[in-house]
Every structure is written in C-alpha cells, then in structure tokens.
Amino acid sequence: MGGYWSPFQMLAALVEEVGELADAMLAFEGVKGRADKATMEEELGDVLFALACIANFYGFDMEEALSKSVEKYRKRDLNRRFDVR
C-alpha cells in the first residue's frame, strides 16, 4: 500500500496516526474524554499500517526489524527494574 504515497507523505501519515493514538490514550486514561479498548486497538493498527507502508517502500522486513529492536532493548535493560501497573 506504500506505492502511491511519497516517503514524506508516508511519514506525515505515520505522525498523524501517532497523534490519533495519543488522543485515544488520553481518553482511555480519562485525561481527555472517554475511549474504550477497541478505539485504542484501531489506532494502534493504523500506526502499524503506516509503519508497514514505510517498511514496504524501503524493502525492510518489519518482523526482523522488530526482533532486532527487542533484542537490543532486552540486552540494554537486562538489570533494569520497571514499575508496571
């Protein structure tokens, strides 16, 4: 699906979708309105789709890129403690 947008248009679409995800998260957390999990899931999907368009345009394997990032953070944060709800 990334073939009909230029790289900058795809980046702008990603930024727009991240903004919509931020709005959904604010609403889900009760900071700004109300939202449900379905809305957040939809916005997460839109962000992932925009990322997939960019990866496809440049010929990257998203699963491989994610695996490399997870491993990088796993090594970096091996001894780090996290405060999770």
C-alpha positions as CSV (number, residue, x, y, z in Angstrom):
1,M,0.0,0.0,0.0
2,G,3.0,2.3,0.2
3,G,3.4,2.6,-3.5
4,Y,1.0,5.5,-4.1
5,W,2.4,7.8,-1.4
6,S,5.8,9.5,-1.4
7,P,8.1,8.8,1.5
8,F,7.4,12.1,3.1
9,Q,3.6,11.6,2.8
10,M,4.0,8.2,4.4
11,L,5.9,9.8,7.3
12,A,3.3,12.5,7.6
13,A,0.6,9.8,7.7
14,L,2.5,8.0,10.5
15,V,2.8,11.2,12.6
16,E,-0.9,11.8,12.1
17,E,-1.7,8.3,13.2
18,V,0.5,8.6,16.3
19,G,-1.3,11.8,17.2
20,E,-4.6,9.9,16.9
21,L,-3.2,7.2,19.1
22,A,-2.1,9.8,21.7
23,D,-5.7,11.2,21.7
24,A,-7.1,7.7,22.2
25,M,-4.7,7.0,25.0
26,L,-5.6,10.3,26.8
27,A,-9.3,9.5,26.5
28,F,-8.7,5.8,27.6
29,E,-6.9,7.1,30.7
30,G,-9.6,9.5,31.5
31,V,-7.5,12.6,30.9
32,K,-9.4,13.8,27.9
33,G,-12.9,12.3,27.4
34,R,-13.6,8.6,27.3
35,A,-12.4,5.8,25.0
36,D,-12.5,2.1,25.0
37,K,-10.0,-0.6,24.2
38,A,-11.5,-1.0,20.7
39,T,-10.6,2.6,19.8
40,M,-7.1,2.2,21.1
41,E,-6.7,-1.1,19.2
42,E,-7.9,0.6,16.0
43,E,-5.4,3.4,16.4
44,L,-2.6,1.0,17.1
45,G,-3.5,-0.8,14.0
46,D,-3.4,2.4,12.0
47,V,0.1,3.2,13.3
48,L,1.3,-0.3,12.4
49,F,-0.2,0.0,8.9
50,A,1.6,3.3,8.4
51,L,4.9,1.8,9.5
52,A,4.3,-1.2,7.3
53,C,3.9,1.1,4.3
54,I,7.2,2.7,5.0
55,A,8.9,-0.6,5.6
56,N,7.5,-2.0,2.3
57,F,8.6,1.1,0.4
58,Y,12.2,0.7,1.5
59,G,12.2,-3.1,1.4
60,F,12.6,-3.8,5.1
61,D,11.2,-6.8,6.9
62,M,9.2,-5.4,9.8
63,E,9.3,-8.6,11.8
64,E,13.1,-8.7,11.5
65,A,13.5,-5.1,12.4
66,L,11.2,-5.6,15.5
67,S,13.2,-8.7,16.5
68,K,16.4,-6.7,16.4
69,S,14.9,-3.9,18.4
70,V,13.5,-6.3,21.1
71,E,16.9,-8.0,21.4
72,K,18.6,-4.6,21.7
73,Y,16.3,-3.5,24.5
74,R,16.5,-6.8,26.2
75,K,20.2,-6.6,26.4
76,R,20.2,-3.0,27.5
77,D,17.5,-3.4,30.1
78,L,18.6,-6.8,31.5
79,N,19.1,-5.5,35.0
80,R,16.7,-2.6,34.9
81,R,13.6,-2.7,37.2
82,F,10.3,-1.4,35.8
83,D,7.2,-0.1,37.5
84,V,4.3,-1.8,35.8
85,R,0.7,-1.3,36.8
